[in-house]
Amino acid sequence: MSKLYFRYGAMNSGKSTNLLQVAHNYEERGMKVIIIKPETDTKGGNKVVSRLGVKRNVDMILSKDENICNEVEKWTEEKGKIDCILADEVQFFTKNQIDQLFEIAVTMDIPTICYGLRTDFQMNGFEGSSRLLLLAHSIEELKTICTCGKKAVLNGRKINDEFVFEGKQIAIDHQDNIEYQSLCASCYFEYKQKYSEKKSDL
């Protein structure tokens, strides 16, 4: 039986770079890898883009209504055996789709490695990530650092270069003047306090 893996980390922790490296490692050994991602993630279009500048086409872009088991079965019937599935931005998958990835790993014996965020900019869990934390056989944190030098564990959202702590859960990086910054807990609460004070002054 193969396993379902969840590799999570704050923004800029090298998740996409790690995914692309794993794909390279499999293919170097003559094995077949497919890369999937949710339709919600519009960053990079039909590509996985590493912040190091490496890009690669995605094999499947899935809507919330699509059954991943069915899509993988179709793929294997048409194109042959899959040795590994790599899933990017898994926080945007639905609970049911994470269940399907778990089923693929167990019943189809395909190792499935998922990459994504654990929490949003308000420290709330995403649907996909929350389910993975319950089901994944293996959970690994990919580490990065805050600008202060401490380990980053949270994600700060900035609009027009100012940190914000209200808004919709899903807003894509580098769209509509939005960007994200990985933060340690101390810096996160410091910026949040400044945001609250600025709002109270208005």
GROMACS elastic network, one bead per residue, 0.5 to 0.9 nm:
[ bonds ]
;  ai    aj funct       b0    kb
    1   105     6  0.72091   500
    1   106     6  0.54966   500
    1   107     6  0.74410   500
    1   108     6  0.82714   500
    1   109     6  0.53131   500
    1   110     6  0.80983   500
    1   111     6  0.86011   500
    2   104     6  0.87570   500
    2   105     6  0.51924   500
    2   106     6  0.57433   500
    2   107     6  0.84154   500
    2   108     6  0.81782   500
    2   110     6  0.56360   500
    2   112     6  0.78535   500
    3   102     6  0.77515   500
    3   105     6  0.53921   500
    3   106     6  0.66335   500
    3   109     6  0.78796   500
    3   110     6  0.75508   500
    3   111     6  0.52829   500
    3   112     6  0.64842   500
    3   113     6  0.82647   500
    3   136     6  0.75738   500
    3   137     6  0.58302   500
    3   138     6  0.75369   500
    4   101     6  0.72579   500
    4   102     6  0.58198   500
    4   103     6  0.89057   500
    4   104     6  0.86121   500
    4   105     6  0.58239   500
    4   106     6  0.80447   500
    4   110     6  0.87282   500
    4   111     6  0.62742   500
    4   113     6  0.60565   500
    4   114     6  0.75889   500
    4   132     6  0.85923   500
    4   135     6  0.78111   500
    4   136     6  0.50569   500
    4   137     6  0.54303   500
    4   138     6  0.67093   500
    4   139     6  0.89288   500
    5   111     6  0.78956   500
    5   112     6  0.61525   500
    5   114     6  0.58067   500
    5   115     6  0.84504   500
    5   132     6  0.83571   500
    5   136     6  0.54384   500
    5   137     6  0.60006   500
    5   139     6  0.60378   500
    5   140     6  0.79090   500
    6    90     6  0.89384   500
    6   112     6  0.87076   500
    6   113     6  0.61437   500
    6   115     6  0.60550   500
    6   116     6  0.78232   500
    6   129     6  0.83723   500
    6   132     6  0.65859   500
    6   133     6  0.75818   500
    6   136     6  0.60766   500
    6   137     6  0.80792   500
    6   138     6  0.62377   500
    6   140     6  0.62794   500
    6   141     6  0.84190   500
    7    15     6  0.75176   500
    7   113     6  0.73854   500
    7   114     6  0.60127   500
    7   116     6  0.67549   500
    7   117     6  0.86289   500
    7   138     6  0.82794   500
    7   139     6  0.59389   500
    7   141     6  0.57220   500
    7   142     6  0.65369   500
    8    13     6  0.85614   500
    8    15     6  0.72905   500
    8   114     6  0.80991   500
    8   115     6  0.56849   500
    8   116     6  0.50543   500
    8   117     6  0.53943   500
    8   118     6  0.60416   500
    8   129     6  0.85018   500
    8   139     6  0.77424   500
    8   140     6  0.64111   500
    8   141     6  0.50990   500
    8   142     6  0.58783   500
    8   143     6  0.86495   500
    9    12     6  0.79786   500
    9    13     6  0.56771   500
    9    14     6  0.80629   500
    9    15     6  0.70850   500
    9   115     6  0.82681   500
    9   116     6  0.68017   500
    9   117     6  0.56771   500
    9   118     6  0.68276   500
    9   140     6  0.85372   500
    9   141     6  0.55329   500
    9   143     6  0.60651   500
    9   144     6  0.76084   500
    9   152     6  0.86580   500
    9   153     6  0.73188   500
    9   154     6  0.86147   500
   10    13     6  0.57603   500
   10    14     6  0.89863   500
   10    15     6  0.89161   500
   10   116     6  0.84590   500
   10   117     6  0.61246   500
   10   118     6  0.76078   500
   10   119     6  0.82387   500
   10   141     6  0.89107   500
   10   142     6  0.78229   500
   10   143     6  0.74017   500
   10   144     6  0.70658   500
   10   145     6  0.89793   500
   10   152     6  0.66278   500
   10   153     6  0.57496   500
   10   154     6  0.58071   500
   10   155     6  0.59425   500
   10   181     6  0.84222   500
   10   182     6  0.56428   500
   10   183     6  0.79488   500
   11    14     6  0.80376   500
   11    15     6  0.84150   500
   11   116     6  0.89999   500
   11   117     6  0.74065   500
   11   144     6  0.81704   500
   11   152     6  0.87790   500
   11   153     6  0.89860   500
   11   154     6  0.80726   500
   11   155     6  0.62794   500
   11   156     6  0.88088   500
   11   180     6  0.68662   500
   11   181     6  0.63514   500
   11   182     6  0.51893   500
   11   183     6  0.87548   500
   12    15     6  0.73802   500
   12    16     6  0.88928   500
   12    51     6  0.75946   500
   12   143     6  0.89715   500
   12   144     6  0.69513   500
   12   145     6  0.89216   500
   12   180     6  0.88954   500
   12   181     6  0.78023   500
   12   182     6  0.68578   500
   13    16     6  0.86311   500
   13    17     6  0.88668   500
   13   142     6  0.58614   500
   13   143     6  0.55458   500
   13   145     6  0.80511   500
   13   152     6  0.88114   500
   13   182     6  0.82789   500
   14    17     6  0.50916   500
   14    18     6  0.60147   500
   14    19     6  0.85765   500
   14    50     6  0.75471   500
   14    51     6  0.77356   500
   14    52     6  0.89123   500
   14   142     6  0.71197   500
   14   143     6  0.81128   500
   14   144     6  0.79491   500
   15    18     6  0.51643   500
   15    19     6  0.62287   500
   15    20     6  0.87523   500
   15    50     6  0.81069   500
   15    88     6  0.82022   500
   15    89     6  0.89879   500
   15   115     6  0.60798   500
   15   116     6  0.70930   500
   15   142     6  0.70262   500
   16    20     6  0.61979   500
   16    21     6  0.85545   500
   16    48     6  0.67976   500
   16    49     6  0.66866   500
   16    50     6  0.51691   500
   16    51     6  0.78781   500
   16    88     6  0.71641   500
   16    89     6  0.88095   500
   16   115     6  0.75459   500
   16   116     6  0.88879   500
   17    20     6  0.52192   500
   17    21     6  0.61686   500
   17    22     6  0.86781   500
   17    49     6  0.80742   500
   17    50     6  0.51665   500
   17    51     6  0.74660   500
   17    52     6  0.73908   500
   17    54     6  0.76799   500
   18    21     6  0.50377   500
   18    22     6  0.61784   500
   18    23     6  0.86368   500
   18    50     6  0.88065   500
   18   115     6  0.88316   500
   19    22     6  0.51980   500
   19    23     6  0.62839   500
   19    24     6  0.87077   500
   19    35     6  0.88232   500
   19    48     6  0.89208   500
   19    86     6  0.67794   500
   19    87     6  0.82285   500
   19    88     6  0.76953   500
   19   113     6  0.83031   500
   19   114     6  0.86090   500
   19   115     6  0.74469   500
   20    23     6  0.50397   500
   20    24     6  0.62196   500
   20    25     6  0.86668   500
   20    48     6  0.81608   500
   20    49     6  0.89646   500
   20    50     6  0.79787   500
   20    54     6  0.80864   500
   20    55     6  0.82751   500
   20    56     6  0.77526   500
   20    86     6  0.88749   500
   21    24     6  0.50378   500
   21    25     6  0.61769   500
   21    26     6  0.87718   500
   22    25     6  0.50136   500
   22    26     6  0.63333   500
   22    27     6  0.86497   500
   22    86     6  0.84339   500
   23    26     6  0.53507   500
   23    27     6  0.62206   500
   23    28     6  0.85367   500
   23    32     6  0.86437   500
   23    33     6  0.62435   500
   23    34     6  0.81972   500
   23    35     6  0.83388   500
   23    84     6  0.83933   500
   23    86     6  0.76549   500
   24    27     6  0.51599   500
   24    28     6  0.59178   500
   24    29     6  0.87115   500
   24    33     6  0.89076   500
   25    28     6  0.51990   500
   25    29     6  0.67362   500
   25    31     6  0.88310   500
   26    29     6  0.53895   500
   26    30     6  0.67331   500
   26    31     6  0.52953   500
   26    32     6  0.70098   500
   26    33     6  0.69360   500
   26    83     6  0.80886   500
   26    84     6  0.79629   500
   27    32     6  0.62301   500
   27    33     6  0.70619   500
   28    31     6  0.73516   500
   31    82     6  0.78461   500
   31    83     6  0.60014   500
   31    84     6  0.81960   500
   32    80     6  0.89048   500
   32    81     6  0.71934   500
   32    82     6  0.53051   500
   32    83     6  0.51986   500
   32    84     6  0.67875   500
   32    85     6  0.89279   500
   33    82     6  0.60245   500
   33    83     6  0.58409   500
   33    85     6  0.58751   500
   33    86     6  0.72698   500
   34    58     6  0.76137   500
   34    59     6  0.58576   500
   34    60     6  0.78969   500
   34    82     6  0.71178   500
   34    83     6  0.83757   500
   34    84     6  0.66792   500
   34    85     6  0.51986   500
   34    86     6  0.62528   500
   34    87     6  0.85289   500
   35    48     6  0.85554   500
   35    57     6  0.79909   500
   35    58     6  0.52091   500
   35    59     6  0.52922   500
   35    60     6  0.66410   500
   35    61     6  0.88715   500
   35    84     6  0.87440   500
   35    85     6  0.60375   500
   35    87     6  0.58064   500
   35    88     6  0.74488   500
   36    58     6  0.58239   500
   36    59     6  0.58351   500
   36    61     6  0.58764   500
   36    62     6  0.74016   500
   36    85     6  0.74113   500
   36    86     6  0.62791   500
   36    88     6  0.63723   500
   37    40     6  0.84787   500
   37    41     6  0.73422   500
   37    46     6  0.89071   500
   37    48     6  0.86089   500
   37    58     6  0.72041   500
   37    59     6  0.84945   500
   37    60     6  0.65290   500
   37    61     6  0.51653   500
   37    62     6  0.63057   500
   37    86     6  0.85699   500
   37    87     6  0.55860   500
   37    88     6  0.50573   500
   37    89     6  0.62454   500
   37    90     6  0.69295   500
   37    92     6  0.85668   500
   37    93     6  0.81959   500
   38    41     6  0.58615   500
   38    42     6  0.86342   500
   38    60     6  0.83621   500
   38    61     6  0.55066   500
   38    63     6  0.60892   500
   38    64     6  0.74187   500
   38    87     6  0.85571   500
   38    88     6  0.77634   500
   38    89     6  0.69873   500
   38    90     6  0.70722   500
   38    91     6  0.88428   500
   38    92     6  0.61884   500
   38    93     6  0.59762   500
   39    42     6  0.66989   500
   39    61     6  0.54227   500
   39    62     6  0.52195   500
   39    63     6  0.50915   500
   39    64     6  0.75547   500
   39    92     6  0.83618   500
   39    93     6  0.88035   500
   40    43     6  0.89099   500
   40    62     6  0.85142   500
   40    63     6  0.74551   500
   40    64     6  0.83424   500
   40    92     6  0.64500   500
   40    93     6  0.83782   500
   40   170     6  0.86711   500
   40   172     6  0.87347   500
   41    44     6  0.81589   500
   41    45     6  0.79152   500
   41    89     6  0.69690   500
   41    92     6  0.73567   500
   41   172     6  0.70236   500
   42    45     6  0.52363   500
   42    46     6  0.79754   500
   42   172     6  0.72025   500
   43    46     6  0.84737   500
   43    47     6  0.82734   500
   43    48     6  0.84148   500
   43    49     6  0.83303   500
   43   172     6  0.66888   500
   43   173     6  0.70584   500
   43   174     6  0.79274   500
   43   175     6  0.82700   500
   44    47     6  0.52176   500
   44    48     6  0.62468   500
   44    49     6  0.60758   500
   44    55     6  0.87150   500
   45    48     6  0.80729   500
   46    56     6  0.84787   500
   46    57     6  0.58529   500
   46    58     6  0.55856   500
   46    59     6  0.83039   500
   46    60     6  0.85703   500
   46    61     6  0.73424   500
   47    55     6  0.63179   500
   47    56     6  0.52704   500
   47    58     6  0.51976   500
   47    59     6  0.88812   500
   48    54     6  0.82646   500
   48    55     6  0.56355   500
   48    56     6  0.53834   500
   48    57     6  0.63422   500
   48    58     6  0.64330   500
   48    88     6  0.76230   500
   49    52     6  0.82447   500
   49    53     6  0.66740   500
   49    54     6  0.59687   500
   49    56     6  0.67849   500
   49    57     6  0.89013   500
   50    53     6  0.53736   500
   50    54     6  0.51579   500
   50    55     6  0.62771   500
   50    56     6  0.89183   500
   51    54     6  0.72760   500
   52    55     6  0.89913   500
   58    61     6  0.69417   500
   60    71     6  0.85032   500
   62    65     6  0.79838   500
   62    66     6  0.61494   500
   62    67     6  0.84351   500
   62    68     6  0.77395   500
   62    93     6  0.85861   500
   63    66     6  0.54963   500
   63    67     6  0.88215   500
   63    93     6  0.84808   500
   64    67     6  0.83028   500
   64    92     6  0.86371   500
   64    93     6  0.67260   500
   64    94     6  0.64103   500
   64    97     6  0.78280   500
   65    94     6  0.88468   500
   65    97     6  0.87968   500
   66    69     6  0.89260   500
   66    70     6  0.81581   500
   66    71     6  0.77911   500
   66    97     6  0.80729   500
   67    70     6  0.54661   500
   67    71     6  0.64589   500
   67    72     6  0.88404   500
   67    96     6  0.83690   500
   67    97     6  0.66655   500
   67   100     6  0.72441   500
   68    71     6  0.50013   500
   68    72     6  0.60566   500
   68    73     6  0.84703   500
   68    97     6  0.64044   500
   68    98     6  0.88500   500
   68   100     6  0.60904   500
   68   101     6  0.69704   500
   68   104     6  0.84248   500
   69    72     6  0.52593   500
   69    73     6  0.61321   500
   69    74     6  0.86546   500
   69    97     6  0.85480   500
   69   100     6  0.57972   500
   69   101     6  0.71956   500
   69   103     6  0.76537   500
   69   104     6  0.62879   500
   70    73     6  0.51073   500
   70    74     6  0.62135   500
   70    75     6  0.86399   500
   71    74     6  0.51395   500
   71    75     6  0.62221   500
   71    76     6  0.88035   500
   72    76     6  0.62548   500
   72    77     6  0.86126   500
   72    82     6  0.86600   500
   72   104     6  0.82665   500
   73    76     6  0.52570   500
   73    77     6  0.62083   500
   73    78     6  0.86690   500
   73   108     6  0.89834   500
   74    77     6  0.51537   500
   74    78     6  0.61783   500
   74    79     6  0.83819   500
   75    78     6  0.52350   500
   75    79     6  0.56433   500
   75    80     6  0.70612   500
   75    81     6  0.84618   500
   75    82     6  0.85069   500
   76    79     6  0.52550   500
   76    81     6  0.53881   500
   76    82     6  0.67072   500
   77    80     6  0.59491   500
   77    81     6  0.82133   500
   79    82     6  0.87058   500
   82    85     6  0.72990   500
   82   110     6  0.69327   500
   83   109     6  0.87614   500
   83   110     6  0.59947   500
   83   111     6  0.70579   500
   84   110     6  0.56110   500
   84   111     6  0.50328   500
   84   112     6  0.59150   500
   84   113     6  0.77105   500
   85   105     6  0.89339   500
   85   110     6  0.69468   500
   85   111     6  0.63335   500
   85   113     6  0.62617   500
   85   114     6  0.83396   500
   86   111     6  0.85711   500
   86   112     6  0.59630   500
   86   114     6  0.60303   500
   86   115     6  0.78668   500
   87    90     6  0.62753   500
   87   112     6  0.74302   500
   87   113     6  0.61634   500
   87   115     6  0.60926   500
   87   116     6  0.85309   500
   88    91     6  0.85990   500
   88   113     6  0.87122   500
   88   114     6  0.61821   500
   88   115     6  0.50268   500
   88   116     6  0.63494   500
   89    92     6  0.62268   500
   89    93     6  0.79267   500
   89   114     6  0.78448   500
   89   115     6  0.58702   500
   89   117     6  0.71980   500
   90    93     6  0.53132   500
   90    94     6  0.86486   500
   90    98     6  0.82547   500
   90   114     6  0.62197   500
   90   115     6  0.59427   500
   90   116     6  0.51123   500
   90   117     6  0.76489   500
   90   128     6  0.59671   500
   90   129     6  0.67171   500
   90   132     6  0.88565   500
   91    94     6  0.80370   500
   91   115     6  0.81977   500
   91   116     6  0.55569   500
   91   117     6  0.59516   500
   91   118     6  0.71266   500
   91   119     6  0.84618   500
   91   125     6  0.85329   500
   91   126     6  0.54490   500
   91   127     6  0.64032   500
   91   130     6  0.80634   500
   91   132     6  0.88261   500
   92   116     6  0.85385   500
   92   126     6  0.70895   500
   92   127     6  0.70694   500
   92   128     6  0.58530   500
   92   129     6  0.80444   500
   92   170     6  0.85726   500
   93    96     6  0.81214   500
   93    97     6  0.59841   500
   93    98     6  0.67083   500
   93   126     6  0.88273   500
   93   127     6  0.71317   500
   93   129     6  0.82338   500
   94    97     6  0.51236   500
   94    98     6  0.64210   500
   94    99     6  0.87089   500
   94   127     6  0.59633   500
   94   128     6  0.52809   500
   94   131     6  0.85735   500
   95    98     6  0.52134   500
   95    99     6  0.63409   500
   95   100     6  0.87362   500
   95   127     6  0.59225   500
   95   128     6  0.54269   500
   95   129     6  0.85583   500
   95   130     6  0.81832   500
   95   131     6  0.58738   500
   95   132     6  0.84316   500
   96   100     6  0.62680   500
   96   101     6  0.88076   500
   96   128     6  0.86002   500
   96   131     6  0.88485   500
   97   101     6  0.63188   500
   97   102     6  0.86551   500
   97   128     6  0.78867   500
   98   101     6  0.50152   500
   98   102     6  0.62803   500
   98   103     6  0.86015   500
   98   128     6  0.62574   500
   98   129     6  0.85433   500
   98   131     6  0.66318   500
   98   132     6  0.66047   500
   98   135     6  0.83581   500
   99   102     6  0.50589   500
   99   103     6  0.62181   500
   99   104     6  0.86867   500
   99   131     6  0.78782   500
   99   132     6  0.84403   500
   99   135     6  0.78836   500
  100   104     6  0.61295   500
  100   105     6  0.86823   500
  101   104     6  0.50063   500
  101   105     6  0.63128   500
  101   106     6  0.87033   500
  101   112     6  0.69808   500
  102   105     6  0.52744   500
  102   106     6  0.63132   500
  102   107     6  0.85358   500
  102   112     6  0.79306   500
  102   132     6  0.87612   500
  102   135     6  0.71514   500
  102   136     6  0.73677   500
  102   137     6  0.89777   500
  103   106     6  0.51610   500
  103   107     6  0.56658   500
  103   108     6  0.74301   500
  103   109     6  0.89723   500
  104   107     6  0.55019   500
  104   109     6  0.66989   500
  104   110     6  0.63503   500
  104   111     6  0.82624   500
  104   112     6  0.77751   500
  105   108     6  0.58243   500
  105   109     6  0.50372   500
  105   111     6  0.54194   500
  105   112     6  0.59007   500
  106   109     6  0.53754   500
  106   110     6  0.73895   500
  106   111     6  0.84884   500
  107   110     6  0.81664   500
  108   111     6  0.89806   500
  114   132     6  0.86429   500
  116   128     6  0.89230   500
  116   129     6  0.72565   500
  117   120     6  0.72981   500
  117   125     6  0.86967   500
  117   126     6  0.79145   500
  117   129     6  0.68979   500
  117   155     6  0.88045   500
  118   123     6  0.87652   500
  118   124     6  0.84672   500
  118   125     6  0.61607   500
  118   126     6  0.67910   500
  118   128     6  0.88279   500
  118   129     6  0.54754   500
  118   130     6  0.72961   500
  118   133     6  0.85522   500
  118   154     6  0.88277   500
  119   122     6  0.76164   500
  119   123     6  0.52405   500
  119   124     6  0.52249   500
  119   126     6  0.60744   500
  119   129     6  0.77503   500
  119   130     6  0.86469   500
  119   154     6  0.72192   500
  119   155     6  0.75480   500
  120   123     6  0.52636   500
  120   124     6  0.54244   500
  120   125     6  0.62509   500
  120   126     6  0.68106   500
  120   154     6  0.78133   500
  120   155     6  0.64268   500
  120   156     6  0.83224   500
  120   157     6  0.88621   500
  120   169     6  0.66435   500
  120   170     6  0.81926   500
  121   124     6  0.74094   500
  121   154     6  0.71385   500
  121   156     6  0.51863   500
  121   157     6  0.57774   500
  121   164     6  0.85585   500
  121   165     6  0.69097   500
  121   166     6  0.85876   500
  121   169     6  0.75515   500
  121   180     6  0.83702   500
  122   125     6  0.88017   500
  122   154     6  0.87701   500
  122   155     6  0.80485   500
  122   156     6  0.80418   500
  122   157     6  0.87804   500
  122   165     6  0.61923   500
  122   166     6  0.74810   500
  122   169     6  0.80157   500
  123   154     6  0.70765   500
  123   155     6  0.78830   500
  124   169     6  0.85736   500
  125   128     6  0.84602   500
  125   129     6  0.67316   500
  125   130     6  0.58811   500
  126   129     6  0.53019   500
  126   130     6  0.58906   500
  126   131     6  0.85431   500
  126   169     6  0.84200   500
  127   130     6  0.53344   500
  127   131     6  0.63815   500
  127   132     6  0.87663   500
  128   131     6  0.53462   500
  128   132     6  0.62726   500
  128   133     6  0.88179   500
  129   133     6  0.62124   500
  129   134     6  0.88080   500
  130   133     6  0.52891   500
  130   134     6  0.67968   500
  131   134     6  0.52377   500
  131   135     6  0.63004   500
  131   136     6  0.83222   500
  132   135     6  0.50259   500
  132   136     6  0.52384   500
  132   139     6  0.85219   500
  133   136     6  0.60556   500
  133   139     6  0.72746   500
  134   137     6  0.88775   500
  135   138     6  0.88043   500
  136   139     6  0.64225   500
  143   151     6  0.71836   500
  143   152     6  0.72587   500
  143   153     6  0.80923   500
  144   150     6  0.87090   500
  144   151     6  0.60918   500
  144   152     6  0.56630   500
  144   153     6  0.80400   500
  144   182     6  0.77316   500
  145   148     6  0.77818   500
  145   149     6  0.56878   500
  145   150     6  0.55685   500
  145   153     6  0.82641   500
  145   182     6  0.71860   500
  145   183     6  0.72664   500
  145   184     6  0.74020   500
  146   149     6  0.52771   500
  146   150     6  0.54621   500
  146   151     6  0.59332   500
  146   153     6  0.83785   500
  146   181     6  0.81499   500
  146   182     6  0.58058   500
  146   184     6  0.54667   500
  146   187     6  0.80730   500
  147   150     6  0.75706   500
  147   152     6  0.86180   500
  147   181     6  0.89087   500
  147   182     6  0.81084   500
  147   183     6  0.72525   500
  147   184     6  0.84894   500
  147   187     6  0.88815   500
  148   151     6  0.87988   500
  148   183     6  0.84779   500
  148   184     6  0.80568   500
  148   187     6  0.79045   500
  149   152     6  0.84081   500
  149   184     6  0.85735   500
  150   183     6  0.83349   500
  150   184     6  0.60922   500
  151   183     6  0.77559   500
  151   184     6  0.57259   500
  151   185     6  0.86851   500
  152   155     6  0.81479   500
  152   182     6  0.56504   500
  152   185     6  0.72365   500
  153   182     6  0.70492   500
  153   183     6  0.61755   500
  153   184     6  0.53963   500
  153   185     6  0.65930   500
  154   181     6  0.84918   500
  154   182     6  0.58441   500
  154   183     6  0.51892   500
  154   184     6  0.61542   500
  154   185     6  0.65654   500
  154   188     6  0.71938   500
  155   180     6  0.64631   500
  155   181     6  0.57777   500
  155   183     6  0.58676   500
  155   184     6  0.85883   500
  155   188     6  0.80433   500
  156   163     6  0.66163   500
  156   164     6  0.76163   500
  156   165     6  0.79603   500
  156   179     6  0.84586   500
  156   180     6  0.54940   500
  156   181     6  0.50690   500
  156   182     6  0.61108   500
  156   183     6  0.64471   500
  156   188     6  0.68906   500
  156   191     6  0.87498   500
  157   161     6  0.89534   500
  157   162     6  0.81060   500
  157   163     6  0.56067   500
  157   164     6  0.58239   500
  157   165     6  0.71830   500
  157   173     6  0.88365   500
  157   178     6  0.70181   500
  157   179     6  0.60171   500
  157   181     6  0.65478   500
  157   182     6  0.89606   500
  158   161     6  0.52678   500
  158   164     6  0.57737   500
  158   165     6  0.87856   500
  158   177     6  0.80787   500
  158   178     6  0.56724   500
  158   179     6  0.52627   500
  158   180     6  0.58811   500
  158   181     6  0.75824   500
  159   162     6  0.53057   500
  159   163     6  0.64580   500
  159   164     6  0.68417   500
  159   176     6  0.80674   500
  159   177     6  0.55616   500
  159   179     6  0.65990   500
  159   180     6  0.87868   500
  160   163     6  0.84980   500
  160   176     6  0.88844   500
  160   177     6  0.54911   500
  160   178     6  0.67638   500
  160   179     6  0.82771   500
  161   177     6  0.80748   500
  161   178     6  0.79945   500
  161   179     6  0.77251   500
  162   195     6  0.88908   500
  163   180     6  0.88633   500
  163   191     6  0.68688   500
  163   192     6  0.77981   500
  163   195     6  0.71850   500
  164   167     6  0.80015   500
  164   191     6  0.85648   500
  164   192     6  0.76635   500
  164   195     6  0.67493   500
  165   192     6  0.67400   500
  165   195     6  0.74552   500
  165   196     6  0.87577   500
  166   169     6  0.86971   500
  167   170     6  0.85782   500
  167   171     6  0.87588   500
  168   171     6  0.68350   500
  171   175     6  0.76504   500
  171   176     6  0.85600   500
  171   178     6  0.74144   500
  171   179     6  0.89801   500
  172   175     6  0.57988   500
  172   176     6  0.83448   500
  172   178     6  0.71768   500
  172   179     6  0.78673   500
  173   176     6  0.84896   500
  173   177     6  0.83668   500
  173   178     6  0.56729   500
  173   180     6  0.63671   500
  174   177     6  0.60952   500
  174   178     6  0.52302   500
  174   179     6  0.52314   500
  174   180     6  0.83012   500
  175   178     6  0.55147   500
  175   179     6  0.76156   500
  176   179     6  0.88360   500
  182   188     6  0.89331   500
  183   186     6  0.80056   500
  183   187     6  0.61040   500
  183   188     6  0.58082   500
  184   187     6  0.55220   500
  184   188     6  0.61562   500
  184   189     6  0.88601   500
  185   188     6  0.50202   500
  185   189     6  0.63182   500
  185   190     6  0.85933   500
  186   189     6  0.54674   500
  186   190     6  0.62144   500
  186   191     6  0.87749   500
  187   191     6  0.61155   500
  187   192     6  0.84108   500
  188   191     6  0.53535   500
  188   192     6  0.61272   500
  188   193     6  0.86802   500
  189   193     6  0.60126   500
  189   194     6  0.85806   500
  190   193     6  0.52194   500
  190   194     6  0.64206   500
  190   195     6  0.87154   500
  191   194     6  0.51160   500
  191   195     6  0.61610   500
  191   196     6  0.87021   500
  192   196     6  0.62439   500
  192   197     6  0.86589   500
  193   196     6  0.51039   500
  193   197     6  0.61846   500
  193   198     6  0.85870   500
  194   197     6  0.50893   500
  194   198     6  0.61046   500
  194   199     6  0.86134   500
  195   198     6  0.51764   500
  195   199     6  0.62595   500
  195   200     6  0.87395   500
  196   199     6  0.51332   500
  196   200     6  0.62208   500
  196   201     6  0.87410   500
  197   200     6  0.51489   500
  197   201     6  0.63522   500
  198   201     6  0.52456   500
  198   202     6  0.67434   500
  199   202     6  0.53910   500
